[in-house]
Amino acid sequence: MWIGVYGAFGKGLRDLKSGMYGSDVMEIQKKLKLLGFFNGNPNGKFGIETEKAVQNYCKANGLYIRKIIDKELQKHMGFELAE
């Protein structure tokens, strides 16, 4: 997987949705697994299991339940970009 200026997040944060893939998706899956929301093995592919983990994370944290991982949610999860 390509690693850019922002490491696993390439050129910056992007909105992620089902069907997308990348090192940023893998990092988010790792974080969701660490927090107990993702049960599979992080593979960098945003599928139904990742979508369910995102929804459960949102519910557990009192956030708007969504199917995408937008920039706001990534920041809530602790992902900040630094040069």
PETATA-V744859 format. One record per residue. N is the residue number from 1. PSI is psi in degrees with one decimal (* if undefined). Layout:
n:N psi:PSI
n:N psi:PSI
//
This chain:
n:1 psi:145.1
n:2 psi:134.2
n:3 psi:127.2
n:4 psi:-158.0
n:5 psi:-36.6
n:6 psi:34.4
n:7 psi:-128.8
n:8 psi:-15.3
n:9 psi:16.0
n:10 psi:-112.9
n:11 psi:2.1
n:12 psi:-178.4
n:13 psi:141.8
n:14 psi:153.9
n:15 psi:131.6
n:16 psi:139.6
n:17 psi:169.6
n:18 psi:136.7
n:19 psi:-16.0
n:20 psi:161.2
n:21 psi:160.4
n:22 psi:172.8
n:23 psi:-28.5
n:24 psi:-40.3
n:25 psi:-42.3
n:26 psi:-41.6
n:27 psi:-39.4
n:28 psi:-40.2
n:29 psi:-41.3
n:30 psi:-43.1
n:31 psi:-45.3
n:32 psi:-35.6
n:33 psi:-45.8
n:34 psi:-36.4
n:35 psi:-3.8
n:36 psi:15.3
n:37 psi:-21.7
n:38 psi:122.2
n:39 psi:-16.6
n:40 psi:-168.4
n:41 psi:125.2
n:42 psi:127.1
n:43 psi:-1.1
n:44 psi:5.0
n:45 psi:122.0
n:46 psi:101.8
n:47 psi:-164.5
n:48 psi:-36.4
n:49 psi:-39.5
n:50 psi:-41.8
n:51 psi:-45.2
n:52 psi:-39.8
n:53 psi:-40.5
n:54 psi:-45.4
n:55 psi:-42.3
n:56 psi:-38.0
n:57 psi:-46.0
n:58 psi:-46.5
n:59 psi:-46.0
n:60 psi:-24.7
n:61 psi:11.9
n:62 psi:30.6
n:63 psi:161.5
n:64 psi:125.5
n:65 psi:123.8
n:66 psi:165.8
n:67 psi:-9.7
n:68 psi:162.8
n:69 psi:93.7
n:70 psi:175.6
n:71 psi:-37.3
n:72 psi:-43.9
n:73 psi:-39.0
n:74 psi:-41.5
n:75 psi:-38.9
n:76 psi:-34.6
n:77 psi:-4.7
n:78 psi:8.3
n:79 psi:112.8
n:80 psi:142.3
n:81 psi:135.8
n:82 psi:139.7
n:83 psi:*
//
